[in-house]
Amino acid sequence: MFCYEKRLQYPVKIKNPNPNTAKLVISAFGGPDGELGASMRYLSQRFAASQSEVIGTLTDVGTEEYVPLCYQ
């Protein structure tokens, strides 16, 4: 389901690094309200669910939140 390739999808050339923008991007993905936090909340809530439909939905949503992190 997941594929790891150690190469960038698009070439990146940073001419002028901007630490403030980098801080915003990092907090959007890894901060408390970011993609990784949301993914972990969904995937941990599935263990408390009792209905198989709810478990499947939480797994799907948690995986969907996690997948964009792999392709950044």
C-alpha positions as CSV (number, residue, x, y, z in Angstrom):
1,M,0.0,0.0,0.0
2,F,2.9,2.4,0.7
3,C,5.9,2.8,-1.5
4,Y,9.2,4.3,-0.4
5,E,11.5,5.7,-3.1
6,K,14.4,8.0,-2.0
7,R,13.9,10.6,-4.7
8,L,11.9,13.7,-5.2
9,Q,8.9,13.7,-7.5
10,Y,9.8,17.2,-8.7
11,P,13.3,18.8,-8.6
12,V,13.6,21.4,-5.8
13,K,15.9,24.3,-6.1
14,I,15.7,26.7,-3.1
15,K,17.3,30.1,-4.1
16,N,16.3,32.1,-1.0
17,P,15.5,30.1,2.1
18,N,12.8,31.6,4.3
19,P,12.8,30.2,7.9
20,N,9.4,31.8,8.7
21,T,7.7,30.0,5.8
22,A,9.5,26.8,6.7
23,K,8.2,27.1,10.2
24,L,4.6,27.4,8.9
25,V,4.9,24.4,6.6
26,I,6.4,22.2,9.3
27,S,3.6,23.2,11.8
28,A,1.0,22.4,9.1
29,F,2.2,18.9,8.7
30,G,3.6,18.0,12.1
31,G,2.0,20.4,14.5
32,P,-0.8,19.6,16.9
33,D,-3.4,20.5,14.3
34,G,-1.4,19.1,11.3
35,E,-1.8,16.1,9.1
36,L,0.3,13.7,11.2
37,G,-1.7,14.6,14.4
38,A,-5.0,14.1,12.6
39,S,-3.9,10.8,11.2
40,M,-2.8,9.5,14.6
41,R,-6.1,10.6,16.2
42,Y,-8.1,8.7,13.6
43,L,-6.0,5.6,13.7
44,S,-6.0,5.5,17.5
45,Q,-9.8,6.0,17.8
46,R,-10.4,3.0,15.6
47,F,-9.3,0.7,18.5
48,A,-12.1,2.0,20.7
49,A,-14.8,1.6,18.0
50,S,-17.2,-1.4,18.3
51,Q,-18.8,-1.4,14.8
52,S,-16.9,-2.7,11.9
53,E,-18.1,0.1,9.6
54,V,-16.8,2.7,12.0
55,I,-13.5,0.9,12.3
56,G,-13.2,0.7,8.5
57,T,-14.1,4.4,8.1
58,L,-11.6,5.6,10.8
59,T,-8.9,3.4,9.2
60,D,-9.6,4.8,5.7
61,V,-9.6,8.4,6.9
62,G,-6.5,8.0,9.1
63,T,-4.6,6.4,6.2
64,E,-5.8,9.2,3.8
65,E,-4.5,11.8,6.2
66,Y,-1.2,10.0,6.5
67,V,-0.5,9.3,2.8
68,P,0.1,13.0,1.7
69,L,3.0,13.1,4.2
70,C,4.8,10.4,2.3
71,Y,4.6,12.3,-1.0
72,Q,5.8,15.7,0.2
